[in-house]
Amino acid sequence: MSALLRLLDLQPGETEDTWIGPASGPDGKRSYGGQFMAQSLAAAWRTVDTDRPPTNMHLQFLRGGEAGQPVEYTVTRVFDGRTAAARRIDAWQNGRLLTTSTVSFAIELAGPEHGTRTSLPHDPSDLAQTGPAGPAPSMPLDELDIRIADEGTGEEFVRRFWWRTTAALPDDPQVHTLVGVFVSDVYMIDPALKVHGHSMKARTHRSGTTDSSIWFHRPLRADEWNLLETRSPAAARGRGVVTGSLIRADGVIAATLAQEGLIAERD
């Protein structure tokens, strides 16, 4: 099993509706936010019927975690209806609550559809392989092909983050969704600093994700090219917001994302 798949392979906890997520990185490092997003979703998904994929997820980061230690996820069955379900997921480590999130699931219904780009900037195969926008010790980077192409300055700044896995993945759509959630969180708040000519890598400001949301529209393949295109529409009070679209190589928007993060000046 690849390192990426191992991170998503939760084990049952000691009580019903509790799950243990594997450690994501080396001891002494802060946990990666994408781990909590993907593992929380994986835990919730295990408690609903298979005909109900997720429609949205909202997660609050309350405390930082230790990357070298496993995380316990407790799932509360908030609602189970005829066509939809809702879950709350709390992530714990050493008795400390780290994140709390909600996920909604629903069966697929017929209705109007839109959200396809007729063209995409760049052919990712022509871009240089860059890796993420900074160090990412909790990510299995040898199993990911990442190519970043930034464009514009100031409030016109746009980050185009192309990615795909190089590790073999099963055909299970759930696995591909979880991988997409895991990867898409890396340095997503960085565009809020880039608007002002700074970056998370430079560590000129205190930075970190405080809140993250995803709305799921269509399935994706994590082993094919995907584009995460992000912008920062506003920042104030030491916090910035970034919005983005997760777009498949065929132009279909698979998910919409929004994230709030700390971008405060250092004392």
Order of alpha helices (4+ residues) and beta strands (2+ residues): alpha-beta-beta-alpha-beta-beta-beta-beta-beta-beta-alpha-alpha-beta-beta-beta-beta
